[in-house]
């Protein structure tokens, strides 16, 4: 009888525990991802728009040495760096005010080494991604096996695709490496090299895309003018045209009414011969 009561009591306790436990839906459950913020990423500021639209993980980690670097730049003598560093500190405050994400200030001790190395080591220790716009830090993190979120690469990949044959309007800003080429930029910042547009600087022209070229810095487009102005005649051609016009004018000059040529009119008459008797 005593054993039966103990079994019933255990079953009752087990039932209460099961009832209190909240069911977890595997479709809605998500693993918390962490992203470590770099100084360049905070100064860049585009993380605010990404966080507002929900395109960043819900946990952002700002290391204490990154805040210290921003403070040192904000107190520096360089006016441009000082303004950018203060803007970076404001970005941290704006991220903390976002209710959809959690901003954590990491104050764990680190060894004496450059900040880039500290960021990579911290990302490895926390099994987190690294948010940066620094090209060299990006390469270093990839070598060390750290996942990198680079907003510049994101912007490059989100640019609309321009196919050969499409027509666009672009303003020619400068001459290209080729003397006949002109260089302009689309609204999204894509550089366009236009043939025979060197004389169109500071003018907006209609172009037709001919081909695309992918580089490390991004995508480059090559195009040609849709309505090319008539090319100026070369110097030998102008000279030939001048000679032809002069010859035509000379052939159309009317002859004297007497029927004699101009040379006959001014030819010296022979003297009469005097015969003596």
Phi and psi restraints in degrees (value plus and minus 20) as a CYANA .aco file:
   2 UNK   PHI     -86.3   -46.3
   2 UNK   PSI     -58.8   -18.8
   3 UNK   PHI     -85.1   -45.1
   3 UNK   PSI     -57.7   -17.7
   4 UNK   PHI     -84.7   -44.7
   4 UNK   PSI     -59.9   -19.9
   5 UNK   PHI     -85.0   -45.0
   5 UNK   PSI     -60.7   -20.7
   6 UNK   PHI     -83.8   -43.8
   6 UNK   PSI     -59.8   -19.8
   7 UNK   PHI     -85.9   -45.9
   7 UNK   PSI     -62.1   -22.1
   8 UNK   PHI     -83.7   -43.7
   8 UNK   PSI     -58.9   -18.9
   9 UNK   PHI     -84.7   -44.7
   9 UNK   PSI     -61.8   -21.8
  10 UNK   PHI     -85.1   -45.1
  10 UNK   PSI     -58.5   -18.5
  11 UNK   PHI     -85.1   -45.1
  11 UNK   PSI     -57.7   -17.7
  12 UNK   PHI     -85.6   -45.6
  12 UNK   PSI     -63.0   -23.0
  13 UNK   PHI     -83.6   -43.6
  13 UNK   PSI     -62.1   -22.1
  14 UNK   PHI     -83.4   -43.4
  14 UNK   PSI     -57.9   -17.9
  15 UNK   PHI     -85.2   -45.2
  15 UNK   PSI     -60.3   -20.3
  16 UNK   PHI     -84.1   -44.1
  16 UNK   PSI     -62.4   -22.4
  17 UNK   PHI     -83.5   -43.5
  17 UNK   PSI     -60.6   -20.6
  18 UNK   PHI     -86.9   -46.9
  18 UNK   PSI     -57.9   -17.9
  19 UNK   PHI     -87.6   -47.6
  19 UNK   PSI     -57.6   -17.6
  20 UNK   PHI     -96.3   -56.3
  20 UNK   PSI     -41.3    -1.3
  21 UNK   PHI     -93.5   -53.5
  21 UNK   PSI     111.2   151.2
  22 UNK   PHI    -101.8   -61.8
  22 UNK   PSI     112.9   152.9
  23 UNK   PHI     -90.5   -50.5
  23 UNK   PSI     123.2   163.2
  24 UNK   PHI    -132.0   -92.0
  24 UNK   PSI     103.3   143.3
  25 UNK   PHI    -105.6   -65.6
  25 UNK   PSI      97.3   137.3
  26 UNK   PHI     -84.7   -44.7
  26 UNK   PSI     -39.0     1.0
  27 UNK   PHI     -98.0   -58.0
  27 UNK   PSI     -51.8   -11.8
  28 UNK   PHI    -117.6   -77.6
  28 UNK   PSI     -35.2     4.8
  29 UNK   PHI     -92.7   -52.7
  29 UNK   PSI     116.7   156.7
  30 UNK   PHI    -158.0  -118.0
  30 UNK   PSI     125.1   165.1
  31 UNK   PHI    -102.8   -62.8
  31 UNK   PSI     116.0   156.0
  32 UNK   PHI     -91.4   -51.4
  32 UNK   PSI     105.7   145.7
  33 UNK   PHI    -126.3   -86.3
  33 UNK   PSI     122.5   162.5
  34 UNK   PHI    -135.0   -95.0
  34 UNK   PSI     123.5   163.5
  35 UNK   PHI    -151.1  -111.1
  35 UNK   PSI     109.1   149.1
  36 UNK   PHI    -113.6   -73.6
  36 UNK   PSI     108.2   148.2
  37 UNK   PHI    -108.7   -68.7
  37 UNK   PSI     116.7   156.7
  38 UNK   PHI    -116.7   -76.7
  38 UNK   PSI     141.8   181.8
  39 UNK   PHI     -80.2   -40.2
  39 UNK   PSI     -64.6   -24.6
  40 UNK   PHI     -82.5   -42.5
  40 UNK   PSI     -57.3   -17.3
  41 UNK   PHI     -86.9   -46.9
  41 UNK   PSI     -57.4   -17.4
  42 UNK   PHI     -91.0   -51.0
  42 UNK   PSI     -58.8   -18.8
  43 UNK   PHI     -87.4   -47.4
  43 UNK   PSI     -53.7   -13.7
  44 UNK   PHI     -82.1   -42.1
  44 UNK   PSI     -65.2   -25.2
  45 UNK   PHI      67.3   107.3
  45 UNK   PSI     -31.9     8.1
  46 UNK   PHI     -91.6   -51.6
  46 UNK   PSI     -29.0    11.0
  47 UNK   PHI     -83.2   -43.2
  47 UNK   PSI     -46.2    -6.2
  48 UNK   PHI     -85.0   -45.0
  48 UNK   PSI     -68.3   -28.3
  49 UNK   PHI     -85.1   -45.1
  49 UNK   PSI     -58.4   -18.4
  50 UNK   PHI     -85.1   -45.1
  50 UNK   PSI     -58.3   -18.3
  51 UNK   PHI     -89.1   -49.1
  51 UNK   PSI     -56.6   -16.6
  52 UNK   PHI     -87.7   -47.7
  52 UNK   PSI     -50.9   -10.9
  53 UNK   PHI    -111.5   -71.5
  53 UNK   PSI     -21.6    18.4
  54 UNK   PHI      60.8   100.8
  54 UNK   PSI       2.7    42.7
  55 UNK   PHI    -116.3   -76.3
  55 UNK   PSI      -7.6    32.4
  56 UNK   PHI    -145.1  -105.1
  56 UNK   PSI     134.5   174.5
  57 UNK   PHI     -79.3   -39.3
  57 UNK   PSI     142.5   182.5
  58 UNK   PHI    -101.0   -61.0
  58 UNK   PSI     -29.8    10.2
  59 UNK   PHI    -141.0  -101.0
  59 UNK   PSI      97.5   137.5
  60 UNK   PHI    -131.9   -91.9
  60 UNK   PSI     110.2   150.2
  61 UNK   PHI    -131.1   -91.1
  61 UNK   PSI     102.4   142.4
  62 UNK   PHI    -130.4   -90.4
  62 UNK   PSI      89.9   129.9
  63 UNK   PHI     -85.3   -45.3
  63 UNK   PSI     130.4   170.4
  64 UNK   PHI     -84.2   -44.2
  64 UNK   PSI     -54.7   -14.7
  65 UNK   PHI     -91.1   -51.1
  65 UNK   PSI     -42.7    -2.7
  66 UNK   PHI     -90.2   -50.2
  66 UNK   PSI     -63.1   -23.1
  67 UNK   PHI     -82.9   -42.9
  67 UNK   PSI     -57.4   -17.4
  68 UNK   PHI     -85.0   -45.0
  68 UNK   PSI     -58.9   -18.9
  69 UNK   PHI     -85.7   -45.7
  69 UNK   PSI     -60.7   -20.7
  70 UNK   PHI     -83.3   -43.3
  70 UNK   PSI     -59.1   -19.1
  71 UNK   PHI     -85.0   -45.0
  71 UNK   PSI     -61.3   -21.3
  72 UNK   PHI     -84.3   -44.3
  72 UNK   PSI     -60.1   -20.1
  73 UNK   PHI     -89.3   -49.3
  73 UNK   PSI     -56.0   -16.0
  74 UNK   PHI     -87.7   -47.7
  74 UNK   PSI     -44.2    -4.2
  75 UNK   PHI    -117.7   -77.7
  75 UNK   PSI     -15.1    24.9
  76 UNK   PHI     -97.8   -57.8
  76 UNK   PSI     159.1   199.1
  77 UNK   PHI    -108.0   -68.0
  77 UNK   PSI     -43.0    -3.0
  78 UNK   PHI     -93.7   -53.7
  78 UNK   PSI      98.7   138.7
  79 UNK   PHI     -85.7   -45.7
  79 UNK   PSI     -61.1   -21.1
  80 UNK   PHI     -85.8   -45.8
  80 UNK   PSI     -67.8   -27.8
  81 UNK   PHI     -84.4   -44.4
  81 UNK   PSI     -54.3   -14.3
  82 UNK   PHI     -83.9   -43.9
  82 UNK   PSI     -63.4   -23.4
  83 UNK   PHI     -87.5   -47.5
  83 UNK   PSI     -60.7   -20.7
  84 UNK   PHI     -86.6   -46.6
  84 UNK   PSI     -58.1   -18.1
  85 UNK   PHI     -86.8   -46.8
  85 UNK   PSI     -61.1   -21.1
  86 UNK   PHI     -83.6   -43.6
  86 UNK   PSI     -56.6   -16.6
  87 UNK   PHI     -84.1   -44.1
  87 UNK   PSI     -58.8   -18.8
  88 UNK   PHI     -82.7   -42.7
  88 UNK   PSI     -58.9   -18.9
  89 UNK   PHI     -85.6   -45.6
  89 UNK   PSI     -57.3   -17.3
  90 UNK   PHI     -86.1   -46.1
  90 UNK   PSI     -52.8   -12.8
  91 UNK   PHI     -83.3   -43.3
  91 UNK   PSI     -60.0   -20.0
  92 UNK   PHI     -81.6   -41.6
  92 UNK   PSI     -61.8   -21.8
  93 UNK   PHI     -84.6   -44.6
  93 UNK   PSI     -60.7   -20.7
  94 UNK   PHI     -85.6   -45.6
  94 UNK   PSI     -56.9   -16.9
  95 UNK   PHI     -87.3   -47.3
  95 UNK   PSI     -57.6   -17.6
  96 UNK   PHI     -86.0   -46.0
  96 UNK   PSI     -47.8    -7.8
  97 UNK   PHI    -101.9   -61.9
  97 UNK   PSI     -28.1    11.9
  98 UNK   PHI     -98.4   -58.4
  98 UNK   PSI      99.6   139.6
  99 UNK   PHI     -94.5   -54.5
  99 UNK   PSI     -33.4     6.6
 100 UNK   PHI    -106.9   -66.9
 100 UNK   PSI     -30.1     9.9
 101 UNK   PHI    -150.0  -110.0
 101 UNK   PSI     142.5   182.5
 102 UNK   PHI    -137.3   -97.3
 102 UNK   PSI     103.9   143.9
 103 UNK   PHI    -124.4   -84.4
 103 UNK   PSI     102.3   142.3
 104 UNK   PHI    -134.9   -94.9
 104 UNK   PSI     110.8   150.8
 105 UNK   PHI    -114.0   -74.0
 105 UNK   PSI      93.9   133.9
 106 UNK   PHI    -106.8   -66.8
 106 UNK   PSI     100.9   140.9
 107 UNK   PHI    -134.6   -94.6
 107 UNK   PSI      -1.5    38.5
 108 UNK   PHI     -87.7   -47.7
 108 UNK   PSI     125.4   165.4
 109 UNK   PHI     -88.5   -48.5
 109 UNK   PSI     128.1   168.1
 110 UNK   PHI    -153.2  -113.2
 110 UNK   PSI     135.9   175.9
 111 UNK   PHI     -91.5   -51.5
 111 UNK   PSI     141.5   181.5
 112 UNK   PHI     -94.3   -54.3
 112 UNK   PSI      83.6   123.6
 113 UNK   PHI    -180.4  -140.4
 113 UNK   PSI     146.3   186.3
 114 UNK   PHI     -78.5   -38.5
 114 UNK   PSI     134.2   174.2
 115 UNK   PHI     -81.9   -41.9
 115 UNK   PSI     -53.3   -13.3
 116 UNK   PHI     -82.1   -42.1
 116 UNK   PSI     -63.0   -23.0
 117 UNK   PHI     -86.3   -46.3
 117 UNK   PSI     -57.6   -17.6
 118 UNK   PHI     -81.9   -41.9
 118 UNK   PSI     -61.0   -21.0
 119 UNK   PHI     -84.5   -44.5
 119 UNK   PSI     -62.0   -22.0
 120 UNK   PHI     -85.9   -45.9
 120 UNK   PSI     -63.3   -23.3
 121 UNK   PHI     -84.0   -44.0
 121 UNK   PSI     -62.7   -22.7
 122 UNK   PHI     -84.2   -44.2
 122 UNK   PSI     -59.8   -19.8
 123 UNK   PHI     -84.2   -44.2
 123 UNK   PSI     -56.8   -16.8
 124 UNK   PHI     -88.2   -48.2
 124 UNK   PSI     -60.0   -20.0
 125 UNK   PHI     -87.9   -47.9
 125 UNK   PSI     -57.4   -17.4
 126 UNK   PHI    -112.7   -72.7
 126 UNK   PSI     -21.6    18.4
 127 UNK   PHI      32.9    72.9
 127 UNK   PSI      28.8    68.8
 128 UNK   PHI    -138.8   -98.8
 128 UNK   PSI     145.7   185.7
 129 UNK   PHI    -108.1   -68.1
 129 UNK   PSI     144.8   184.8
 130 UNK   PHI    -138.6   -98.6
 130 UNK   PSI     103.5   143.5
 131 UNK   PHI    -120.4   -80.4
 131 UNK   PSI      93.6   133.6
 132 UNK   PHI    -172.7  -132.7
 132 UNK   PSI     138.9   178.9
 133 UNK   PHI    -136.4   -96.4
 133 UNK   PSI     -13.7    26.3
 134 UNK   PHI     -99.6   -59.6
 134 UNK   PSI     100.9   140.9
 135 UNK   PHI     -85.0   -45.0
 135 UNK   PSI     -64.7   -24.7
 136 UNK   PHI     -87.9   -47.9
 136 UNK   PSI     -60.6   -20.6
 137 UNK   PHI     -85.2   -45.2
 137 UNK   PSI     -55.3   -15.3
 138 UNK   PHI     -79.3   -39.3
 138 UNK   PSI     -66.9   -26.9
 139 UNK   PHI     -85.8   -45.8
 139 UNK   PSI     -61.6   -21.6
 140 UNK   PHI     -82.3   -42.3
 140 UNK   PSI     -63.1   -23.1
 141 UNK   PHI     -85.3   -45.3
 141 UNK   PSI     -59.5   -19.5
 142 UNK   PHI     -84.6   -44.6
 142 UNK   PSI     -57.3   -17.3
 143 UNK   PHI     -84.7   -44.7
 143 UNK   PSI     -58.1   -18.1
 144 UNK   PHI    -101.7   -61.7
 144 UNK   PSI     -18.1    21.9
 145 UNK   PHI      62.8   102.8
 145 UNK   PSI       0.8    40.8
 146 UNK   PHI    -117.6   -77.6
 146 UNK   PSI     112.0   152.0
 147 UNK   PHI     -93.1   -53.1
 147 UNK   PSI     113.2   153.2
 148 UNK   PHI    -137.0   -97.0
 148 UNK   PSI     116.0   156.0
 149 UNK   PHI    -127.7   -87.7
 149 UNK   PSI      90.9   130.9
 150 UNK   PHI    -135.4   -95.4
 150 UNK   PSI      96.2   136.2
 151 UNK   PHI     -89.2   -49.2
 151 UNK   PSI     -44.5    -4.5
 152 UNK   PHI     -88.0   -48.0
 152 UNK   PSI     -62.6   -22.6
 153 UNK   PHI     -84.5   -44.5
 153 UNK   PSI     -56.9   -16.9
 154 UNK   PHI     -82.4   -42.4
 154 UNK   PSI     -63.6   -23.6
 155 UNK   PHI     -84.8   -44.8
 155 UNK   PSI     -57.4   -17.4
 156 UNK   PHI     -84.0   -44.0
 156 UNK   PSI     -62.8   -22.8
 157 UNK   PHI     -93.9   -53.9
 157 UNK   PSI     -40.5    -0.5
 158 UNK   PHI    -110.6   -70.6
 158 UNK   PSI     -21.1    18.9
 159 UNK   PHI     -88.6   -48.6
 159 UNK   PSI     121.1   161.1
 160 UNK   PHI     -84.1   -44.1
 160 UNK   PSI     127.3   167.3
 161 UNK   PHI    -103.9   -63.9
 161 UNK   PSI     109.1   149.1
 162 UNK   PHI    -124.1   -84.1
 162 UNK   PSI      98.4   138.4
 163 UNK   PHI    -114.7   -74.7
 163 UNK   PSI     130.2   170.2
 164 UNK   PHI     -78.0   -38.0
 164 UNK   PSI     115.4   155.4
 165 UNK   PHI      82.2   122.2
 165 UNK   PSI     -37.8     2.2
 166 UNK   PHI     -93.2   -53.2
 166 UNK   PSI     127.1   167.1
 167 UNK   PHI    -129.8   -89.8
 167 UNK   PSI     116.8   156.8
 168 UNK   PHI    -162.3  -122.3
 168 UNK   PSI     142.5   182.5
 169 UNK   PHI    -124.7   -84.7
 169 UNK   PSI     114.6   154.6
 170 UNK   PHI    -166.1  -126.1
 170 UNK   PSI     126.9   166.9
 171 UNK   PHI    -115.5   -75.5
 171 UNK   PSI     106.0   146.0
 172 UNK   PHI     -99.0   -59.0
 172 UNK   PSI     100.3   140.3
 173 UNK   PHI    -120.4   -80.4
 173 UNK   PSI     -49.4    -9.4
 174 UNK   PHI    -179.9  -139.9
 174 UNK   PSI     150.9   190.9
 175 UNK   PHI    -102.1   -62.1
 175 UNK   PSI     133.1   173.1
 176 UNK   PHI    -111.1   -71.1
 176 UNK   PSI    -194.4  -154.4
 177 UNK   PHI     -86.0   -46.0
 177 UNK   PSI     -52.3   -12.3
 178 UNK   PHI    -103.6   -63.6
 178 UNK   PSI     115.9   155.9
 179 UNK   PHI     -78.1   -38.1
 179 UNK   PSI     -45.0    -5.0
 180 UNK   PHI    -113.2   -73.2
 180 UNK   PSI     -26.6    13.4
 181 UNK   PHI    -112.2   -72.2
 181 UNK   PSI     129.0   169.0
 182 UNK   PHI    -140.3  -100.3
 182 UNK   PSI     132.0   172.0
 183 UNK   PHI    -140.9  -100.9
 183 UNK   PSI     112.9   152.9
 184 UNK   PHI    -161.2  -121.2
 184 UNK   PSI    -199.6  -159.6
 185 UNK   PHI    -157.0  -117.0
 185 UNK   PSI     120.2   160.2
 186 UNK   PHI     -95.9   -55.9
 186 UNK   PSI     156.1   196.1
 187 UNK   PHI     -84.7   -44.7
 187 UNK   PSI     -49.2    -9.2
 188 UNK   PHI    -106.9   -66.9
 188 UNK   PSI     -15.4    24.6
 189 UNK   PHI      73.8   113.8
 189 UNK   PSI     -18.8    21.2
 190 UNK   PHI     -90.7   -50.7
 190 UNK   PSI     110.3   150.3
 191 UNK   PHI     -99.5   -59.5
 191 UNK   PSI     118.0   158.0
 192 UNK   PHI    -144.7  -104.7
 192 UNK   PSI     108.0   148.0
 193 UNK   PHI    -123.7   -83.7
 193 UNK   PSI      99.7   139.7
 194 UNK   PHI    -131.5   -91.5
 194 UNK   PSI     107.4   147.4
 195 UNK   PHI     -92.2   -52.2
 195 UNK   PSI     124.6   164.6
 196 UNK   PHI      37.2    77.2
 196 UNK   PSI      13.9    53.9
 197 UNK   PHI    -140.1  -100.1
 197 UNK   PSI      -2.5    37.5
 198 UNK   PHI     -86.6   -46.6
 198 UNK   PSI     -49.1    -9.1
 199 UNK   PHI    -107.8   -67.8
 199 UNK   PSI     -15.9    24.1
 200 UNK   PHI    -124.3   -84.3
 200 UNK   PSI       3.1    43.1
 201 UNK   PHI     -81.4   -41.4
 201 UNK   PSI     117.2   157.2
 202 UNK   PHI      50.4    90.4
 202 UNK   PSI      -1.9    38.1
 203 UNK   PHI    -141.5  -101.5
 203 UNK   PSI     126.7   166.7
 204 UNK   PHI    -114.3   -74.3
 204 UNK   PSI     103.7   143.7
 205 UNK   PHI    -145.8  -105.8
 205 UNK   PSI     141.8   181.8
 206 UNK   PHI    -116.8   -76.8
 206 UNK   PSI     110.6   150.6
 207 UNK   PHI    -144.9  -104.9
 207 UNK   PSI     144.1   184.1
 208 UNK   PHI    -145.9  -105.9
 208 UNK   PSI     103.0   143.0
 209 UNK   PHI     -86.3   -46.3
 209 UNK   PSI     110.7   150.7
 210 UNK   PHI    -125.9   -85.9
 210 UNK   PSI     -59.8   -19.8
 211 UNK   PHI    -182.2  -142.2
 211 UNK   PSI     145.6   185.6
 212 UNK   PHI    -140.7  -100.7
 212 UNK   PSI     134.2   174.2
 213 UNK   PHI    -159.4  -119.4
 213 UNK   PSI     104.6   144.6
 214 UNK   PHI    -113.3   -73.3
 214 UNK   PSI     106.2   146.2
 215 UNK   PHI    -141.2  -101.2
 215 UNK   PSI     157.8   197.8
 216 UNK   PHI     -85.8   -45.8
 216 UNK   PSI     -57.0   -17.0
 217 UNK   PHI     -98.5   -58.5
 217 UNK   PSI     -35.6     4.4
 218 UNK   PHI     128.3   168.3
 218 UNK   PSI    -180.1  -140.1
 219 UNK   PHI    -119.0   -79.0
 219 UNK   PSI     120.3   160.3
 220 UNK   PHI    -142.9  -102.9
 220 UNK   PSI     119.2   159.2
 221 UNK   PHI    -132.0   -92.0
 221 UNK   PSI     125.7   165.7
 222 UNK   PHI    -138.1   -98.1
 222 UNK   PSI     118.0   158.0
 223 UNK   PHI    -167.2  -127.2
 223 UNK   PSI     152.1   192.1
 224 UNK   PHI    -152.0  -112.0
 224 UNK   PSI     138.9   178.9
 225 UNK   PHI     -91.2   -51.2
 225 UNK   PSI     119.7   159.7
 226 UNK   PHI     -95.5   -55.5
 226 UNK   PSI     -71.4   -31.4
 227 UNK   PHI    -132.5   -92.5
 227 UNK   PSI      70.5   110.5
 228 UNK   PHI     -98.0   -58.0
 228 UNK   PSI     112.6   152.6
 229 UNK   PHI     -86.9   -46.9
 229 UNK   PSI     133.1   173.1
 230 UNK   PHI     -80.8   -40.8
 230 UNK   PSI     114.0   154.0
 231 UNK   PHI     -93.2   -53.2
 231 UNK   PSI     123.6   163.6
 232 UNK   PHI     -88.6   -48.6
 232 UNK   PSI     125.0   165.0
 233 UNK   PHI     -91.0   -51.0
 233 UNK   PSI     127.8   167.8
 234 UNK   PHI     -93.2   -53.2
 234 UNK   PSI     147.0   187.0
 235 UNK   PHI     -83.6   -43.6
 235 UNK   PSI     -65.1   -25.1
 236 UNK   PHI     -82.2   -42.2
 236 UNK   PSI     -56.7   -16.7
 237 UNK   PHI     -85.4   -45.4
 237 UNK   PSI     -61.3   -21.3
 238 UNK   PHI     -84.3   -44.3
 238 UNK   PSI     -57.0   -17.0
 239 UNK   PHI     -86.2   -46.2
 239 UNK   PSI     -60.9   -20.9
 240 UNK   PHI     -83.7   -43.7
 240 UNK   PSI     -59.9   -19.9
 241 UNK   PHI     -84.4   -44.4
 241 UNK   PSI     -57.9   -17.9
 242 UNK   PHI     -85.2   -45.2
 242 UNK   PSI     -64.0   -24.0
 243 UNK   PHI     -83.4   -43.4
 243 UNK   PSI     -61.1   -21.1
 244 UNK   PHI     -84.0   -44.0
 244 UNK   PSI     -59.7   -19.7
 245 UNK   PHI     -88.2   -48.2
 245 UNK   PSI     -56.9   -16.9
 246 UNK   PHI     -87.2   -47.2
 246 UNK   PSI     -60.3   -20.3
 247 UNK   PHI     -84.7   -44.7
 247 UNK   PSI     -59.1   -19.1
 248 UNK   PHI     -86.8   -46.8
 248 UNK   PSI     -56.2   -16.2
 249 UNK   PHI     -87.7   -47.7
 249 UNK   PSI     -59.2   -19.2
 250 UNK   PHI     -87.3   -47.3
 250 UNK   PSI     -58.8   -18.8
 251 UNK   PHI     -89.7   -49.7
 251 UNK   PSI     -43.1    -3.1
 252 UNK   PHI    -110.7   -70.7
 252 UNK   PSI     -18.3    21.7
 253 UNK   PHI     -91.0   -51.0
 253 UNK   PSI     105.9   145.9
 254 UNK   PHI     -89.7   -49.7
 254 UNK   PSI     126.1   166.1
 255 UNK   PHI    -102.7   -62.7
 255 UNK   PSI     140.8   180.8
 256 UNK   PHI     -80.7   -40.7
 256 UNK   PSI     134.0   174.0
 257 UNK   PHI     -86.7   -46.7
 257 UNK   PSI     -47.0    -7.0
 258 UNK   PHI     -90.7   -50.7
 258 UNK   PSI     -28.6    11.4
 259 UNK   PHI      67.9   107.9
 259 UNK   PSI     -27.0    13.0
 260 UNK   PHI    -113.5   -73.5
 260 UNK   PSI     133.6   173.6
 261 UNK   PHI     -96.8   -56.8
 261 UNK   PSI     151.5   191.5
 262 UNK   PHI     -84.8   -44.8
 262 UNK   PSI     -56.9   -16.9
 263 UNK   PHI     -88.3   -48.3
 263 UNK   PSI     -53.9   -13.9
 264 UNK   PHI     -86.4   -46.4
 264 UNK   PSI     -53.4   -13.4
 265 UNK   PHI     -86.2   -46.2
 265 UNK   PSI     -57.0   -17.0
 266 UNK   PHI    -120.7   -80.7
 266 UNK   PSI      -8.7    31.3
 267 UNK   PHI     -94.9   -54.9
 267 UNK   PSI     115.4   155.4
 268 UNK   PHI     -87.2   -47.2
 268 UNK   PSI     111.5   151.5
 269 UNK   PHI     -97.9   -57.9
 269 UNK   PSI     123.4   163.4
 270 UNK   PHI     -90.0   -50.0
 270 UNK   PSI     125.3   165.3
 271 UNK   PHI     -93.6   -53.6
 271 UNK   PSI     125.1   165.1
 272 UNK   PHI     -89.0   -49.0
 272 UNK   PSI     127.6   167.6
 273 UNK   PHI    -109.8   -69.8
 273 UNK   PSI     109.5   149.5
 274 UNK   PHI    -118.8   -78.8
 274 UNK   PSI     105.0   145.0
 275 UNK   PHI    -125.7   -85.7
 275 UNK   PSI     104.7   144.7
 276 UNK   PHI    -115.7   -75.7
 276 UNK   PSI     123.9   163.9
